[in-house]
Amino acid sequence: MEKAGTGGALFRNMYRDFLKECDELYKDLDLNSSYKNFCTIAHMWTEVSKMVCSAGQNSSKQALQRASDILMDIAALEEKTMKTLLRKMQLRK
């Protein structure tokens, strides 16, 4: 996941950097909180990758459950962040 790419942490790191650049260029959009959320999200994806790797190496059901729990948290935070970004873009029109 981390190296060959499912888009997990790699994409979130790129999107995080994109948001930081946009925040610097378009101060009026106030994208800092979305940037910070994607810092957290990228880290969470790295943790998922570690858990999946551990599950494979150790046949650990607990590691897969932990990965699943983290993925649910990621989904909630990504949805919240993307809805916030959408609102900001709609207000800008």
N, C-alpha and C positions, 0 to 999 in steps of 0.2 A: 504494500500500500504506500509506504513512504518513499520507496525508491523507484518502482516501476510506474506508479501513479494511477490512482483511481480518481484523482482530483481532490482528495481529502485535504490534508494540510498544505500541500503544494499550492493548490488553487487558492485556499483561504489566505495563505501568506502573500500571494500576489495581489489578491483583492484588498487585503489589509494595507499593503503598500500603496495601492491605487487610491484608497480612501484617504490615506495620510497626505498624498500629493494633492488631491482634490481639496482637502481641508485647508491646505496652505494656499492654494490658488483662489479658492472661493470661500473666503471667511464667512460670508453671509449665510452659507448653508449649515454652518456649525455641525460638521461631520465628525468631530472628535470622539463623541460617545460611540458612534458606529465603528470608527477605527479601533477604539479600545475593545469593543465587543468582538471584532474580528481577530484581535490579538489573542483573546481568550479562546475563541472558537478554533483557531489554528492549533493552539496548544492542546486543546481537547482532542482534536483529530490525531495528533501525534500520540496521545495516550491510547486512543482506540487502536491505532496501529500496533503499539506495544502489547496491548491486551490480546489482540488477535494472534500476534506472533507467539506470545506466551502460551496461548491456548493450543496452538499447533505443536509447539515443542514439548509441552507437558501434558497434553490431552486434558486440559483444565476447563471444565465446565464453568467454574467460577470466573475465570478470566473472560470467557465469552459472555457471561451474564453481566460482568462489569462493563465490557465493551458496549453491550446493548443499552445499559443504563446511561452511559456517557452519550451514546448516539441519540437517545431520547432528549437529553439535556441540550445537545447541539441543535437538534431540530427546533426546539422551543426558542432558543436564543437566536438562531438564524432567522426564524420566522418573525420574531419581534423586531430584529434589526432591519430586515428587509422591508417590513411594513413601515417602519420609521423613515427609512430612506425614500420609499415611495411617497409618503406624505410630504416630505421635504421637497421632492421634485414636483409634486402637484402644486404646492404652494408657490413655487418659483415661476410657474407658467403665467 
